[in-house]
Amino acid sequence: MNKIKGTNFPDSEFLNNLIRHIQEKVNSSQQPLEKLITHCSAAMNWIADYITDENVAWSKKTLPLDALWLTRTNPKWNVIVIDKCERSPQKLRELLNTDSSIVELFSGAVFEDLPILVRYENEKYKVLDGMHRTIAAIRDGRSDIQVFIAKVQGNPKPKCEPHVVYDLLRAYHRKINTDRSGLITALRFLRHSYANVEDLLKNRFSKSWVPDDEIQTIIQESLKD
């Protein structure tokens, strides 16, 4: 019986079935934006931060590709896009026109006629989602691209996935880490960083859900400024 890498659990068939069951359970219970937060957290990107932020205004436009500020993708591409071309579409275009090895490096980028997402900050249109399409558009000689533009109006108010709070509480509850003051500080940090954490602490992790007196005392402390 083949084992799954990263665990000592002895039955891979059982474990794969368990994974499918949990995926189905989560998928059936989450609302669309909750799914977005979950998947963006797994992908480690900022998309859900902007989509779920009530202080973000969105508009749809067509922008010149050269107006974009290119962002990170993967280490191999970043060497070219960030380090060598300094995030500039113009410099990347010049390199693609003169160096066949760079064309080969980005050969997997495919253009789709779908808007990309950008965040407008410090007078720059920074690519939030769609770097593969953007690079393909530059490589293929396109001059402009459709975008959804996110502009933060006021203080950012993103939302985080509930498991971020749960992971901290679980580690303390299991006595993996008994740093009580550190936990309170971490929960306060999350509370001041994400718009939904205070509500999570008061409701999703209330005593009816987490019937542990010590944890509840810590939660109450974290709700104080």
Contacts in CASP RR format, 6 or more apart in sequence:
PFRMAT RR
TARGET T0000
AUTHOR 0000-0000-0000
METHOD contacts of the structure
MODEL  1
MNKIKGTNFPDSEFLNNLIRHIQEKVNSSQQPLEKLITHCSAAMNWIADY
ITDENVAWSKKTLPLDALWLTRTNPKWNVIVIDKCERSPQKLRELLNTDS
SIVELFSGAVFEDLPILVRYENEKYKVLDGMHRTIAAIRDGRSDIQVFIA
KVQGNPKPKCEPHVVYDLLRAYHRKINTDRSGLITALRFLRHSYANVEDL
LKNRFSKSWVPDDEIQTIIQESLKD
1 10 0 8 1.000
1 11 0 8 1.000
1 12 0 8 1.000
1 13 0 8 1.000
2 12 0 8 1.000
3 9 0 8 1.000
3 10 0 8 1.000
3 12 0 8 1.000
4 12 0 8 1.000
4 15 0 8 1.000
4 16 0 8 1.000
7 15 0 8 1.000
9 15 0 8 1.000
26 38 0 8 1.000
27 35 0 8 1.000
30 38 0 8 1.000
33 48 0 8 1.000
33 51 0 8 1.000
33 52 0 8 1.000
33 159 0 8 1.000
36 47 0 8 1.000
36 48 0 8 1.000
36 51 0 8 1.000
36 52 0 8 1.000
37 48 0 8 1.000
37 52 0 8 1.000
37 159 0 8 1.000
37 160 0 8 1.000
37 161 0 8 1.000
38 161 0 8 1.000
39 48 0 8 1.000
40 46 0 8 1.000
40 47 0 8 1.000
40 48 0 8 1.000
40 49 0 8 1.000
41 48 0 8 1.000
41 160 0 8 1.000
41 161 0 8 1.000
41 163 0 8 1.000
41 164 0 8 1.000
45 129 0 8 1.000
46 119 0 8 1.000
46 128 0 8 1.000
47 117 0 8 1.000
47 128 0 8 1.000
47 129 0 8 1.000
48 158 0 8 1.000
48 159 0 8 1.000
49 156 0 8 1.000
49 158 0 8 1.000
50 56 0 8 1.000
50 117 0 8 1.000
50 119 0 8 1.000
50 128 0 8 1.000
50 150 0 8 1.000
50 152 0 8 1.000
50 158 0 8 1.000
52 158 0 8 1.000
52 159 0 8 1.000
53 152 0 8 1.000
53 156 0 8 1.000
53 157 0 8 1.000
53 158 0 8 1.000
53 159 0 8 1.000
53 195 0 8 1.000
54 157 0 8 1.000
54 195 0 8 1.000
55 152 0 8 1.000
55 153 0 8 1.000
55 154 0 8 1.000
55 155 0 8 1.000
55 156 0 8 1.000
55 157 0 8 1.000
56 150 0 8 1.000
56 151 0 8 1.000
56 152 0 8 1.000
56 153 0 8 1.000
56 156 0 8 1.000
57 150 0 8 1.000
57 151 0 8 1.000
57 153 0 8 1.000
58 148 0 8 1.000
58 149 0 8 1.000
58 150 0 8 1.000
58 151 0 8 1.000
59 148 0 8 1.000
59 149 0 8 1.000
59 151 0 8 1.000
60 115 0 8 1.000
60 146 0 8 1.000
60 147 0 8 1.000
60 148 0 8 1.000
60 149 0 8 1.000
61 146 0 8 1.000
61 147 0 8 1.000
61 149 0 8 1.000
62 144 0 8 1.000
62 145 0 8 1.000
62 146 0 8 1.000
62 147 0 8 1.000
63 118 0 8 1.000
63 125 0 8 1.000
63 144 0 8 1.000
63 145 0 8 1.000
63 146 0 8 1.000
63 147 0 8 1.000
64 143 0 8 1.000
64 144 0 8 1.000
65 89 0 8 1.000
65 134 0 8 1.000
65 137 0 8 1.000
65 138 0 8 1.000
65 142 0 8 1.000
65 143 0 8 1.000
65 144 0 8 1.000
65 145 0 8 1.000
66 89 0 8 1.000
66 90 0 8 1.000
67 125 0 8 1.000
68 89 0 8 1.000
68 118 0 8 1.000
68 125 0 8 1.000
68 126 0 8 1.000
68 127 0 8 1.000
68 134 0 8 1.000
68 145 0 8 1.000
69 87 0 8 1.000
69 124 0 8 1.000
69 125 0 8 1.000
69 126 0 8 1.000
69 127 0 8 1.000
70 81 0 8 1.000
70 82 0 8 1.000
70 85 0 8 1.000
70 87 0 8 1.000
70 88 0 8 1.000
70 89 0 8 1.000
70 92 0 8 1.000
70 127 0 8 1.000
70 131 0 8 1.000
70 134 0 8 1.000
70 135 0 8 1.000
71 87 0 8 1.000
71 126 0 8 1.000
71 127 0 8 1.000
71 128 0 8 1.000
71 131 0 8 1.000
72 78 0 8 1.000
72 81 0 8 1.000
72 82 0 8 1.000
72 131 0 8 1.000
73 81 0 8 1.000
73 131 0 8 1.000
73 132 0 8 1.000
73 135 0 8 1.000
76 105 0 8 1.000
77 105 0 8 1.000
77 106 0 8 1.000
77 131 0 8 1.000
77 135 0 8 1.000
80 92 0 8 1.000
80 95 0 8 1.000
80 102 0 8 1.000
80 105 0 8 1.000
81 87 0 8 1.000
81 92 0 8 1.000
81 131 0 8 1.000
81 135 0 8 1.000
84 91 0 8 1.000
84 95 0 8 1.000
85 91 0 8 1.000
85 92 0 8 1.000
85 95 0 8 1.000
89 134 0 8 1.000
89 138 0 8 1.000
92 135 0 8 1.000
92 138 0 8 1.000
93 138 0 8 1.000
93 139 0 8 1.000
93 141 0 8 1.000
95 102 0 8 1.000
96 102 0 8 1.000
96 103 0 8 1.000
96 106 0 8 1.000
96 138 0 8 1.000
96 139 0 8 1.000
103 139 0 8 1.000
106 135 0 8 1.000
106 136 0 8 1.000
106 139 0 8 1.000
108 132 0 8 1.000
108 136 0 8 1.000
109 132 0 8 1.000
109 133 0 8 1.000
109 135 0 8 1.000
109 136 0 8 1.000
109 139 0 8 1.000
110 132 0 8 1.000
110 133 0 8 1.000
110 136 0 8 1.000
111 133 0 8 1.000
111 136 0 8 1.000
111 137 0 8 1.000
111 140 0 8 1.000
111 142 0 8 1.000
112 133 0 8 1.000
113 146 0 8 1.000
114 133 0 8 1.000
114 146 0 8 1.000
115 145 0 8 1.000
115 146 0 8 1.000
115 147 0 8 1.000
115 148 0 8 1.000
116 127 0 8 1.000
116 128 0 8 1.000
116 129 0 8 1.000
116 130 0 8 1.000
116 133 0 8 1.000
116 134 0 8 1.000
116 145 0 8 1.000
116 146 0 8 1.000
116 147 0 8 1.000
116 148 0 8 1.000
117 127 0 8 1.000
117 128 0 8 1.000
117 129 0 8 1.000
117 130 0 8 1.000
117 147 0 8 1.000
117 148 0 8 1.000
117 150 0 8 1.000
118 125 0 8 1.000
118 126 0 8 1.000
118 127 0 8 1.000
118 128 0 8 1.000
118 147 0 8 1.000
118 148 0 8 1.000
118 149 0 8 1.000
118 150 0 8 1.000
119 125 0 8 1.000
119 126 0 8 1.000
119 128 0 8 1.000
119 149 0 8 1.000
119 150 0 8 1.000
119 151 0 8 1.000
119 152 0 8 1.000
120 126 0 8 1.000
120 149 0 8 1.000
120 150 0 8 1.000
120 151 0 8 1.000
121 152 0 8 1.000
125 147 0 8 1.000
125 149 0 8 1.000
127 134 0 8 1.000
128 150 0 8 1.000
133 145 0 8 1.000
134 145 0 8 1.000
137 145 0 8 1.000
157 194 0 8 1.000
157 195 0 8 1.000
158 193 0 8 1.000
158 194 0 8 1.000
158 195 0 8 1.000
159 194 0 8 1.000
159 195 0 8 1.000
159 196 0 8 1.000
160 190 0 8 1.000
160 193 0 8 1.000
160 194 0 8 1.000
160 196 0 8 1.000
160 197 0 8 1.000
162 200 0 8 1.000
162 204 0 8 1.000
164 190 0 8 1.000
164 194 0 8 1.000
165 187 0 8 1.000
165 190 0 8 1.000
165 197 0 8 1.000
165 200 0 8 1.000
165 201 0 8 1.000
165 204 0 8 1.000
165 205 0 8 1.000
166 205 0 8 1.000
168 183 0 8 1.000
168 186 0 8 1.000
168 187 0 8 1.000
168 190 0 8 1.000
169 183 0 8 1.000
169 205 0 8 1.000
169 210 0 8 1.000
169 215 0 8 1.000
169 218 0 8 1.000
169 219 0 8 1.000
171 177 0 8 1.000
172 178 0 8 1.000
172 179 0 8 1.000
172 180 0 8 1.000
172 183 0 8 1.000
172 215 0 8 1.000
172 218 0 8 1.000
173 212 0 8 1.000
173 215 0 8 1.000
177 183 0 8 1.000
180 218 0 8 1.000
183 218 0 8 1.000
183 222 0 8 1.000
184 218 0 8 1.000
184 221 0 8 1.000
184 222 0 8 1.000
187 197 0 8 1.000
187 201 0 8 1.000
187 218 0 8 1.000
187 219 0 8 1.000
187 222 0 8 1.000
188 222 0 8 1.000
188 225 0 8 1.000
190 197 0 8 1.000
191 197 0 8 1.000
191 198 0 8 1.000
191 201 0 8 1.000
191 222 0 8 1.000
191 223 0 8 1.000
198 223 0 8 1.000
201 219 0 8 1.000
201 222 0 8 1.000
201 223 0 8 1.000
202 223 0 8 1.000
205 215 0 8 1.000
205 219 0 8 1.000
206 216 0 8 1.000
207 216 0 8 1.000
210 216 0 8 1.000
210 219 0 8 1.000
END
